[in-house]
Structures are given as structure tokens and as C-alpha cells.
């Protein structure tokens, strides 16, 4: 099964100086995350439930 082209966008939490940038892409089943400074490196993927738990944890701390 081939992976469809991902529509990447910069996280709203990325630095205004563009030195600490994270990009995300959302699909029906998962969230993909990569470093925008080096998009040739592999990204990581997490399921929607895992992403929701991560965001909840990060916003509480």
C-alpha cells in the first residue's frame, strides 16, 4: 500500500525565529511529525489517540 502525499504545515508552537520548527501532517488515522530544518530525515507517526494524550499532557505541564 502506498502512502499518499502528506500536506505538511508548521506547528503553531514553533519558534517565531524559525530555529525550532516542527511540522505536522494529519491523516485519517495518524499524525506525522518532522523537523522542518531537515525534511529529508525520517518523520515519526503516532495514532490520533496517542497524539491527543501527548497534547493533553504537554498543555498541562
N, CA, C and O atoms as a MOPAC input file, in Angstrom:
PM7 MOZYME 1SCF
protein

 N      0.85400 1    -1.17000 1     0.00000 1
 C      0.00000 1     0.00000 1     0.00000 1
 C      0.90300 1     1.23800 1     0.00000 1
 O      1.82300 1     1.33000 1     0.81300 1
 N      0.65200 1     2.17100 1    -0.89100 1
 C      1.47800 1     3.37400 1    -0.95300 1
 C      0.92000 1     4.46000 1    -0.03600 1
 O     -0.28400 1     4.54600 1     0.20400 1
 N      1.84300 1     5.29000 1     0.46800 1
 C      1.46800 1     6.38400 1     1.35300 1
 C      1.08900 1     7.59300 1     0.50200 1
 O      1.86200 1     7.99200 1    -0.36900 1
 N     -0.08700 1     8.18700 1     0.73400 1
 C     -0.43800 1     9.38400 1    -0.02400 1
 C      0.49900 1    10.54100 1     0.34900 1
 O      1.08800 1    10.55100 1     1.43100 1
 N      0.62600 1    11.50000 1    -0.54800 1
 C      1.43900 1    12.68600 1    -0.27000 1
 C      0.87600 1    13.38900 1     0.96900 1
 O     -0.33100 1    13.60400 1     1.07900 1
 N      1.75200 1    13.73400 1     1.87900 1
 C      1.31400 1    14.38600 1     3.11400 1
 C      1.31400 1    15.90400 1     2.94400 1
 O      2.18700 1    16.46100 1     2.27900 1
 N      0.34100 1    16.55800 1     3.54100 1
 C      0.21100 1    18.01000 1     3.49700 1
 C      0.78600 1    18.57100 1     4.80600 1
 O      0.08700 1    18.65300 1     5.81500 1
 N      2.05900 1    18.95300 1     4.77400 1
 C      2.76400 1    19.40400 1     5.97300 1
 C      2.45500 1    20.87300 1     6.26900 1
 O      2.31800 1    21.68800 1     5.35700 1
 N      2.34600 1    21.19700 1     7.57100 1
 C      2.23200 1    22.59300 1     7.97900 1
 C      3.02100 1    22.79200 1     9.26800 1
 O      3.19800 1    21.85800 1    10.05000 1
 N      3.48500 1    24.00000 1     9.47700 1
 C      4.30500 1    24.30500 1    10.64600 1
 C      3.42900 1    24.39100 1    11.89000 1
 O      2.34400 1    24.97200 1    11.86200 1
 N      3.90200 1    23.81900 1    12.95400 1
 C      3.18900 1    23.85800 1    14.22400 1
 C      3.06100 1    25.29000 1    14.72600 1
 O      3.98300 1    26.09100 1    14.57800 1
 N      1.93200 1    25.60300 1    15.31200 1
 C      1.73400 1    26.94200 1    15.88000 1
 C      2.62700 1    27.16500 1    17.09400 1
 O      2.77400 1    28.30000 1    17.54900 1
 N      3.22300 1    26.10500 1    17.62200 1
 C      4.12700 1    26.23000 1    18.76300 1
 C      5.58100 1    26.42500 1    18.34100 1
 O      6.45600 1    26.54800 1    19.19700 1
 N      5.85200 1    26.45500 1    17.04600 1
 C      7.21600 1    26.64600 1    16.57100 1
 C      7.69600 1    28.05400 1    16.88200 1
 O      6.90200 1    28.98900 1    16.98800 1
 N      8.98600 1    28.18500 1    17.02500 1
 C      9.61200 1    29.46300 1    17.35300 1
 C      9.37100 1    30.50300 1    16.26100 1
 O      9.37000 1    30.17000 1    15.07600 1
 N      9.16900 1    31.74700 1    16.65100 1
 C      8.99100 1    32.84500 1    15.69600 1
 C     10.26600 1    33.10300 1    14.89700 1
 O     10.19600 1    33.64200 1    13.79300 1
 N     11.43100 1    32.72800 1    15.43400 1
 C     12.70200 1    32.91500 1    14.74000 1
 C     12.98300 1    31.79600 1    13.73600 1
 O     14.01800 1    31.80200 1    13.06900 1
 N     12.06700 1    30.84100 1    13.63100 1
 C     12.20200 1    29.71200 1    12.70700 1
 C     13.40800 1    28.82600 1    12.99500 1
 O     13.89000 1    28.14000 1    12.09300 1
 N     13.90600 1    28.82300 1    14.22300 1
 C     15.04600 1    27.97200 1    14.54300 1
 C     14.63800 1    26.69700 1    15.26900 1
 O     15.43600 1    25.76400 1    15.35000 1
 N     13.45200 1    26.63200 1    15.78500 1
 C     12.93400 1    25.44000 1    16.46100 1
 C     11.59100 1    25.08200 1    15.85100 1
 O     10.54700 1    25.26000 1    16.47900 1
 N     11.62100 1    24.58400 1    14.64400 1
 C     10.37900 1    24.37000 1    13.90700 1
 C     10.01900 1    22.90100 1    13.80700 1
 O     10.86000 1    22.04500 1    13.53300 1
 N      8.76500 1    22.64200 1    14.03300 1
 C      8.20500 1    21.30800 1    13.87200 1
 C      7.06800 1    21.42400 1    12.87400 1
 O      6.26500 1    22.35400 1    12.94400 1
 N      7.00100 1    20.48200 1    11.94900 1
 C      5.89700 1    20.43300 1    11.00500 1
 C      5.07800 1    19.17200 1    11.26900 1
 O      5.61400 1    18.13700 1    11.66600 1
 N      3.78000 1    19.28100 1    11.04300 1
 C      2.89000 1    18.14300 1    11.23000 1
 C      2.05700 1    17.94000 1     9.97800 1
 O      1.81100 1    18.87700 1     9.21700 1
 N      1.63200 1    16.71600 1     9.77900 1
 C      0.70300 1    16.35500 1     8.70900 1
 C     -0.32700 1    15.41700 1     9.32400 1
 O      0.02100 1    14.51500 1    10.08600 1
 N     -1.57900 1    15.63100 1     8.99400 1
 C     -2.67400 1    14.87100 1     9.58900 1
 C     -3.32900 1    13.99400 1     8.52400 1
 O     -3.63900 1    14.45800 1     7.42600 1
 N     -3.53400 1    12.72100 1     8.86400 1
 C     -4.31200 1    11.82500 1     8.01400 1
 C     -5.48400 1    11.30100 1     8.84100 1
 O     -5.60600 1    11.63000 1    10.02100 1
 N     -6.33100 1    10.50100 1     8.23900 1
 C     -7.49700 1     9.97700 1     8.95400 1
 C     -7.10700 1     9.16800 1    10.18300 1
 O     -7.79100 1     9.22400 1    11.20500 1
 N     -6.00900 1     8.41200 1    10.09400 1
 C     -5.63800 1     7.52500 1    11.18900 1
 C     -4.48000 1     8.01300 1    12.04900 1
 O     -4.28600 1     7.51300 1    13.15700 1
 N     -3.69600 1     8.99200 1    11.55700 1
 C     -2.46600 1     9.30700 1    12.29700 1
 C     -2.00800 1    10.74700 1    12.11600 1
 O     -2.50300 1    11.49000 1    11.26800 1
 N     -1.03600 1    11.10400 1    12.95500 1
 C     -0.37000 1    12.39600 1    12.91400 1
 C      1.09800 1    12.11800 1    12.62700 1
 O      1.69900 1    11.23800 1    13.24400 1
 N      1.67600 1    12.86500 1    11.69300 1
 C      3.08100 1    12.71800 1    11.31000 1
 C      3.80700 1    13.98000 1    11.75600 1
 O      3.27800 1    15.08200 1    11.61000 1
 N      5.00600 1    13.83100 1    12.29600 1
 C      5.76600 1    14.96400 1    12.82800 1
 C      7.18500 1    14.89900 1    12.28700 1
 O      7.79700 1    13.83200 1    12.25600 1
 N      7.71500 1    16.06700 1    11.85400 1
 C      9.08600 1    16.11700 1    11.35200 1
 C      9.73200 1    17.45500 1    11.71200 1
 O      9.05300 1    18.42700 1    12.04400 1
 N     11.04100 1    17.47200 1    11.63800 1
 C     11.85100 1    18.67200 1    11.84200 1
 C     11.87900 1    19.44200 1    10.53100 1
 O     12.33900 1    18.91300 1     9.51900 1
 N     11.39800 1    20.67500 1    10.52600 1
 C     11.32500 1    21.42400 1     9.27200 1
 C     12.68600 1    21.88800 1     8.76800 1
 O     12.80700 1    22.27900 1     7.60700 1
 N     13.70700 1    21.85300 1     9.61200 1
 C     15.04800 1    22.25000 1     9.17300 1
 C     15.70000 1    21.17300 1     8.31200 1
 O     16.60200 1    21.47600 1     7.53200 1
 N     15.26200 1    19.92500 1     8.43800 1
 C     15.82500 1    18.83700 1     7.64900 1
 C     14.70900 1    17.85800 1     7.28700 1
 O     14.53300 1    16.83100 1     7.94200 1
 N     13.97400 1    18.18300 1     6.25500 1
 C     12.82100 1    17.37200 1     5.86800 1
 C     13.20000 1    16.06500 1     5.18300 1
 O     12.33200 1    15.24500 1     4.88300 1
 N     14.50000 1    15.86600 1     4.93500 1
 C     14.93600 1    14.59800 1     4.34200 1
 C     15.05000 1    13.49300 1     5.39100 1
 O     15.05800 1    12.30900 1     5.05400 1
 N     15.13800 1    13.88200 1     6.65100 1
 C     15.21200 1    12.88400 1     7.72100 1
 C     13.84100 1    12.24700 1     7.91000 1
 O     12.82000 1    12.86800 1     7.61500 1
 N     13.81600 1    11.02700 1     8.39400 1
 C     12.52400 1    10.36100 1     8.60500 1
 C     11.66900 1    11.11000 1     9.63700 1
 O     12.18100 1    11.69800 1    10.59000 1
 N     10.38200 1    11.06800 1     9.41900 1
 C      9.45600 1    11.64400 1    10.39300 1
 C      8.92700 1    10.52300 1    11.28600 1
 O      9.14000 1     9.34400 1    11.00500 1
 N      8.23500 1    10.90100 1    12.36500 1
 C      7.60900 1     9.85000 1    13.16000 1
 C      6.10100 1    10.00200 1    13.07000 1
 O      5.57200 1    11.08000 1    12.80300 1
 N      5.43800 1     8.89400 1    13.30000 1
 C      3.99000 1     8.82700 1    13.16700 1
 C      3.39100 1     8.29200 1    14.44800 1
 O      3.92800 1     7.36800 1    15.05900 1
 N      2.28000 1     8.87600 1    14.85000 1
 C      1.57700 1     8.43500 1    16.04800 1
 C      0.08000 1     8.41200 1    15.73600 1
 O     -0.41300 1     9.22200 1    14.95200 1
 N     -0.62800 1     7.48300 1    16.35400 1
 C     -2.07300 1     7.40400 1    16.17200 1
 C     -2.76200 1     8.61100 1    16.78900 1
 O     -2.19600 1     9.29900 1    17.63800 1
 N     -3.98100 1     8.85700 1    16.35300 1
 C     -4.72300 1    10.02600 1    16.85100 1
 C     -4.92000 1     9.99000 1    18.36900 1
 O     -4.81700 1    11.03000 1    19.02000 1
 N     -5.19600 1     8.84100 1    18.93400 1
 C     -5.37900 1     8.76300 1    20.38800 1
 C     -4.08900 1     9.08200 1    21.12100 1
 O     -4.10300 1     9.79100 1    22.12700 1
 N     -2.97600 1     8.56600 1    20.62600 1
 C     -1.68000 1     8.86600 1    21.23200 1
 C     -1.34400 1    10.33900 1    21.13500 1
 O     -0.81700 1    10.91800 1    22.08400 1
 N     -1.64200 1    10.95700 1    19.99500 1
 C     -1.38300 1    12.38500 1    19.80700 1
 C     -2.23200 1    13.21000 1    20.77500 1
 O     -1.74300 1    14.16100 1    21.38400 1
 N     -3.49600 1    12.84200 1    20.91100 1
 C     -4.38300 1    13.55300 1    21.83000 1
 C     -3.84300 1    13.49300 1    23.25500 1
 O     -3.85300 1    14.49800 1    23.96500 1
 N     -3.37400 1    12.32600 1    23.67400 1
 C     -2.80000 1    12.19300 1    25.02300 1
 C     -1.53500 1    13.02400 1    25.16600 1
 O     -1.33000 1    13.65000 1    26.20500 1
 N     -0.68000 1    13.04600 1    24.14300 1
 C      0.54000 1    13.84500 1    24.17900 1
 C      0.20900 1    15.32900 1    24.32600 1
 O      0.78200 1    16.01200 1    25.17500 1
 N     -0.71000 1    15.82600 1    23.50600 1
 C     -1.08400 1    17.24400 1    23.56400 1
 C     -1.69000 1    17.58300 1    24.91600 1
 O     -1.39200 1    18.63600 1    25.48000 1
 N     -2.52400 1    16.71800 1    25.43600 1
 C     -3.13100 1    16.95000 1    26.75600 1
 C     -2.03600 1    17.03100 1    27.83200 1
 O     -2.05300 1    17.93100 1    28.67100 1
 N     -1.09400 1    16.09700 1    27.80300 1
 C     -0.00900 1    16.10100 1    28.76500 1
 C      0.84100 1    17.36200 1    28.63000 1
 O      1.16100 1    18.01200 1    29.62500 1
 N      1.20400 1    17.70500 1    27.39400 1
 C      2.06300 1    18.88400 1    27.16400 1
 C      1.38400 1    20.17600 1    27.58200 1
 O      2.05300 1    21.08500 1    28.07500 1
 N      0.08900 1    20.28100 1    27.40200 1
 C     -0.61100 1    21.53000 1    27.75700 1
 C     -0.80000 1    21.65100 1    29.26600 1
 O     -1.00800 1    22.75500 1    29.76900 1
 N     -0.73400 1    20.55100 1    29.99000 1
 C     -0.87200 1    20.60000 1    31.45000 1
 C      0.44100 1    20.91800 1    32.14100 1
 O      0.44400 1    21.29900 1    33.31200 1
 N      1.55700 1    20.76900 1    31.44000 1
 C      2.87300 1    20.94100 1    32.05500 1
 C      3.58300 1    22.14700 1    31.56800 1
 O      4.70300 1    22.42000 1    31.99900 1

